[in-house]
Amino acid sequence: MTSPQTHSTSRTTRDDERWSPRLWALLIVLSLALFLDGLDVSMVAVALPSIGAELDLSTATLQWVISGYVLGFGGFLLLGGRTADLLGRRRVFLVALGVFALASVVGGLVDSGALLVASRFVKGIAAAFTAPTGLSILTTTFAEGRQRNRALSVYTVFGASGFSSGLLFGGLLMSLGWRWTFFFGAPFALLALVAGFALIPKDRPDARGGYDLVGAATLTATMLLLVYTVVTAPETGWGHPITLASFVGVAALLSLFVWVERRVRFPLVRLGILRSGTLVRANVGAVALMGSFISFQFLLTLFLQQALQQSPLQMALSLLPAGLLVAFSAPFADRLIDRFGTPTLIVGGLVALSAGYLLFLRVEAEFSYLPMLLPTALLLGVGFALAFPAINVQATAGVADDEQGLAAGLVQTSAQVGGALVLAVTTATIAVDHATGEGAGGGAAQMLEQFQPGLIFVTSVALVGVLIALSPLLGRRTRVQESSPSSAVVEAEEPEPQTAGV
């Protein structure tokens, strides 16, 4: 049973209200934080070879520069969303943003691989608090319907633009040294922090009760162990007793978490929220979108830099059309959602991504950018522009204020942890030492052959996402939620009293 809502001091817009400059500024602050989250993942990836060379890191250690951030982010997202509901969104958002800025500076100063990975883990935890908190501030400030869809389209396009432009920024900053890929986000995080103090309205917690510490501990441990197991399994061996024991441990922890959530008075995750088909499909869509894209970008980066000997900047410019499409789609995303609905856009976006991956499968050793990579880059941009905003709108539509942090945390957890899992499986399918390039010595032809199983797997993940997103469109019920303000946005579902719209 859901806890009754308490009054929030956050101001909610009317559906016909024009946004003031202050409201626009608040949206930009929240969007900037999400932009930095996305930027960090892809920008640092460009610097990995230089980091490994300067700090003398082995392949196993180097991968944790990325995995450490993902583990911190994905493992603590739900706790971050719940903390915002309990302590107040403004307080949690600003404190986490300050930690994010500090961890950025520390990461650029350290000379130890262990300290670098530790700073990345802390930075990921900070992002795990800013991301769901920022989204819940947005969804409780803008009224559900046209106003919220418009705000979410701008917000999520910032996030997608951060991820897609990270390669370009990383390539440019590498001319100054890899440390600048860490320093770069700090001043922008501090700017957002100062502006947030002035713009984010003071609020009281929307959720009653206390912390579900046991639930938080078991869920976080489950996420961490699952990602750790999949990331290390290619090196340890999928059939090794340690790997198998780790998977058994994941199953045991997950079972314990479900048992705890069914019995505590104030659960971290109200399991009844998962009865919402729209929310579940949005989370699956997030896994398919981010998992396939992160993995494809990883393979493409290796191919362009190692096989074709492109510089980081040349490689970044190769994907620039995708980033430009995402960035310039911002003014139109909310209109598309209002007109076509989120299921159609999610399907369309994942179809575009799948087509882009399939086109890349035909790439040959005699590489030519215009016919071989440009069409893929354009399709990736279209796919992200359509699916990313729609997934976030669908994941939070119809959810009460006291569970907005939970809904936001769920979809972002799916994106981060799902992305890590798909990437780990993808790398397990190719026989290349990713840090040194060993195994790719035969040039472009050999690398393409080695990468083919990974590319097929990435494409399969996107296609599975298409099939699941298609299910409500193929079997749409004749009854439509006439009373729900979001009925034009999400697919028709039986209304759920526990997650009724505000």
N, C-alpha and C positions, 0 to 999 in steps of 0.2 A: 504494500500500500504506500502511495506516495505521500510524503510529508506535505501538509498544507503550505501554501506559499505565504511568505511574509512580504510586506511592502518594501519595494526598492525605491531608492531616491533617484535612480537613473531615469532620465527623461525619455519617453517613447514618442516617436514622431507619429503624426496622423498620416493617413494614406495620401491625402491631397496636399500635404504641406511642402512648401519649398524649403530647401536646405539653406541654412544661414552659413556665412563664412566660418563661424566657430564650429558648426557641425561638420563641414567639409574638412576643417583642420583636424578634428578628432578622428575622422575616418582615415586621413593621411597618416596620422601617428600610428594608429593600429595597423594599417597596411604596411608601413615602413618596417615595423617589427617582424611581420610575416615575410617581407621581402628579404630581410637579413637572414632569417632562418633558411630560406631556400637558397640564397646566395652562397651561404657558407659551405653547403654540401658540395656543390659543383665547382666552386672556385678553388677550394683546397685540393680537390682531386687532380687539378692540373699541375699542382706543385709537388706531388708525391715523389717523382723521380729525383728532384733536386733535394728534397728533405732527406730521402734515404741516403743520397751521396754525401751530404754535409754532416749528418749526424751518425753515419755509419750504421744504419738500421738494417736488420735482416728483413726478408720478405714477410715473415710471420709478424714481426713488430710493426712494420710499415703499414700493414693493412689495418691496424688498430687506430691509426690516425683518423680513418673514416669510420671504422666500426665502433670506436669509442664514443663518437658523437651520436651515432645512430642508437647505440645501446642506452645512453643516457636519455636521449630524446624519446625513443619508443617505450622504454621501460618505465618512465615516470609521467607520461602524458595523462593517464587517467587520474593519478594522484594530484597532478597539477590542476586539472579541471575541478576535482572535488574540493581542493583547498580553496580555490577561488569562490566556490559556492558557500563555503563555511566561513572564510575570513573576510571576504569582500574582494571584488574584482580589482578595484583600483590599487589597493595595497599590494596584492600579489603580483600584479602586472608590473608595477614600478620597481619593486624589489628584484624581481627576476630579471628585468631589463638591465639593472645596474650590475648584477652578477654576470650577465652575458657580456657586457662591455669589459668588465675586469678580466674575465677569462680570455677574451680576445687579445688583450694586451699581454697577458702572461704567456699565452701560446706563442706569440711572436718573439718573446725574450728568452725562453728557455733553451738550453743546450743539451738537454737530456731527453732521450726517447721516452723514458718512463714518465717524466714530468709533462712532456708534450701530450702524450695519450691521456694523462690525468686531467690536464686542462681541457682537452676536448670532451672528456666525459662530463666534467662540471658544466661546460658550455652547453652540452646536449641537455643536461638536467634543467638549466635555466630556460632553454628554448621550450622544454616540456611544460613549463609554467606560463611562459608568455603566449604561446600559440593558442591553447584552449581558452585562456583567460581573455585574450584579445578578441577572439571570436565571440565569446559569451557577452563581452561588453557591447560588441556590435549588435548582436541579436536582441539584446534587451534595450538598446537605444533606438533601433529602427523597427517600426511596426511590421509585423508579419504580413506579407503580401508584396505589393509593388515596391514600397519603400525599402524593405529588407532585401528583396531580390536585387535592387539597384545597388545598394551598399555592398552586398556580398559579391556581386559581379566585379566591382572595383577592387575589393579586398582580395579576392582569390586570384584575380589577374596579376596583382602585385606579387603574390606568392609564386605564381607560375613564371612571371617575368624574372623574379630573383633567381629561380632555379635555372631557367634557360639562359640568362645573361651571365651567370657565374663563370662560365667557360671563357667568355669574352673578357671580363674583368680580370680573371685569373691569368689569361694570356698576356694582357697588358702589364699587369703588376709583376710578372715574372722577369721583366726587364730590370726591375729594381731589386729582385731577390724574393725568395719564397716567403720570408717573414712578413712581407707586406700583404700577403693574402690573409694573414691573421689580423694584422693591425687595421686593415681597411674598414672593417665593420664597427670598430670601437667608437670613432667620433659620431657615426650615424646613430648608434645605439644611445650614446649620451645625449644627442640632440633630441631623439624621441623621448628620452627620460625627462628632460627639462620641459619639453612641450607637454608631455603627459601630465606632469604636476599641475599645469595650468588648465588643461583642457578636459581631462577625464573627470567626470562628476563624482563626488563622494557618494558612496553607496553603503547600505547595510547588507549583511549576508542574506541571500535568498533561501538558503537551506537551513533547516533546524537540525539539532542533534550534535553529535560529536564525530570524531574520526573513527573510521573502521580501520584501525591500525593493522589488525591481523589480515584483513582482506587486502589492504594496500601492500603489505609485505609479501603475501603469497602471490598476488598478481604480478607485482614487479619482479619477484624472483622467477616466476614462470616465463615472463617476457625475456628477461636477461639470459636465463639458461637456454631458452629456445634459440635465440639469436646466436649466442655463443656456440652452441652445439652445431648449428648449421654452418656458421662461419669457419669453425675449426675442423669440421668433418672431412673436407677434401684433403687436408694434410694428415689427419689422424687415421682416416679410413672410415667409410660409411658402415662397414661391418665390424669395426673394431669394438671390443667389449666396452671401452670407455664411451664411445659414441652411443652404443645401444643403451648403456646404463643412463646416459644423460637424457635420452628420449624417454626412458621410463620415469626418470625424475621429473621431466616436464609434465608427463601425464598425471603423475601423482600430485604435483603442486597444483595443477589446474583443477583436479578433482577436489582437492582441499579447499581451493578458492570458492568453487561452486557451493560446497557444503557450508562454508562460513557465510557466504552471502545469503543463503536461504534461512539463516538462523539469527543473524545479528539484527538489532533494532534499526540501525541506520547504516545500511550497506553502502559500500563504495560504488558498486554497480547494482542498480535495481534491475534484476534479471528480466523483469517484465518488459523493460524497454526494448529488449531484443525480439519481442513479438511483432514489432513494427516491421513489415516487409519493406517499406520504403527506406528505413534506416539501415537494415541489413544489406539491401542491394546497393545502397550508397557506399557502405564500407567495403563490399566486394569490389565495387567499381574503383575505389581508391587503391586497393591492392593491385588490381589489373593495370591501372594507369601508371602509378609510381613504380611498381615492381618492374614492369616491362620497359619503361622509359629509362630508369636508372641503369638497368642491366644493358640495354642497347647502347646507351651513352658510354658505358664502361668499355664495351667491346669496340665501339667506333673510335674511342680515344686511343686505344692500343693500336688499332689498325692504322690510323692516320699518322701517329707519331712514330711507331716502331717500324711498320712495314713500308710506309711511304715517306718516312723521314721528315714529316711536317713539324714546324715549330709549334709551341703551344698557342701562339697567336694565330697562325694559319689554321690550326685545327678549330679554334674558337670561331673564326670567321666563316668556316664551312657550315656551322650550325646557326649563324646569325639570322638567316631568314626565319627560322623557327621562332627565335626570340622576338623578332620584330612583329611577326603575326600575332603572337600572344599579347604583346604590349599594346598594339593598335586596336585590338579587339575590345578593350575595356569599355568604350562608350556603347557597345552594342550587345554585350552579354546579357544584361537584364532584359532587354527587349526580346531577345531570342528565347529566354526562359519563359517570359510572359506569353509569348506566342505559341511556342512548341511544347513547353513542359520539360521538366528535367529528364524523364526517362528517354525521350527522343534524342535529346542533346548528348546524354551519356552514351547511348548506342552509337550515334553519329561520330562522337569523338573517338571511341574505341575502335570503330571501323576504320577511321582515318589512320589511326596509329598502326593497326594491323596491316593496312595496305602499304604504309611506309616501310614497315619491317619486311614485308614480302618483296617489295621492290628492291630492297638492299640485298636480298638473297641472290639476285642476278648479277651482282657486282663481280667484275673480273679483275685479274691481276693488272691488266692494262687499264689503269684507272683514269677516268675522265669525270671531272666534277659535275658539269652541267647535265649530262644524261644519266649519271649514276647516283649522285648524292643529292643534288638539288631537289628533285621530286620528293625524295624521302624527307628532307628537311622541311619542305613546305607542308607535307602531310602531318608531320609531327607537330608543327605549329598549329595547324587547324585542329588536330585532335586535342591538344592541350587547351586551346581557347574554348572549345565546345564543352569538354568533359569536366575540367577542373572546377569552374564556377558552379556548374549544375550539380556535381557531387556534393559540394558543401551546402548548397541550398537544400537539397533533398535530405541531407543528413540531419539538419536542424529544424526543418519545417514541422510544425505541429507539436513541438516539444515545449513543455512548460518552462518558465523562467528558472525554477529551482533545479532543473536538469539540463539547462543549456550547456553548462560546463562539462557535464558528463557526455552529452551528445557530441560536442565539439572534440573532446578528448578521444572518444571512440573512433571517429573518422580519421583523426590525425594519427592515432596509434596504428590504425590499419595501413595508412599510407607509409609510415616510417618502418614499422616492423615488417609489413608485407614487402616493402622495397628491399629491406635487408635480406629477407629470406629468399626472395626471387633471385637477387644478385648472387647469394651464396650458392644456390643450386646451379645458376648459369655458369659461374666460374668452375664449378665441379665438373662441368661437361667438356671443358677445353683443357688441353695439355700444354699450358704455357705458364712459365714463371712470370707473373704479372709485373713484378718490380724490375726484373732484369731483362725480360724479353727472351730468356732462354727457351728454346723450343720454337721460336719464330725465325730462326736463322735462314730458312729456306725462302724468305721474302714474302711478297704479297700473296702469291698463289698458295703457299703452304699455310700461311696464317688464315686465309679465307677458308681453307679446308678444315683447319682445326676449330675455327669459330662456328662452322655451320651447325653443329648440334646445339650450341648455345643460342644462335639466332633462331633456330626452329623452336626451341623452348620458349624464348621471349615472345615470339609470335603466337604460340599456343596460349600463353597466359593472357594476352590481349584478347584472343578469340573466345576464350572461356568467359572473360568479362563481358563480351558482346552477348553471348548466349544468355547469361544470367540477367543482364540488363534488359534483354528483349522479352523476358518471360511475362512481365505485366502488360506489355504492348500486344503480345500474341494472345493472351488469355484475359483481356480486360473485362472486368465485370460490367454489367449493364447499369448497376446502381452506382451513382456518383455522389460524393459528399457535397451536397448542395449548401450545407451550412458552414463548411470550413472555408476560411478566407484563403487557404493555400490550395484549394482543390484544382485551380487552374495550373498549378505549378507542379505538384506531385501526382503520381498516379492514384486512381481511385482505390481506396482501401477501406476496410471496416474501421470506423472510428474507435480509438482506444481511450477510455476515460483517464488512464494513467498518464497519457502524453497529449492531452488535449491542448490546442493552441491557446495562447494567452488572449 
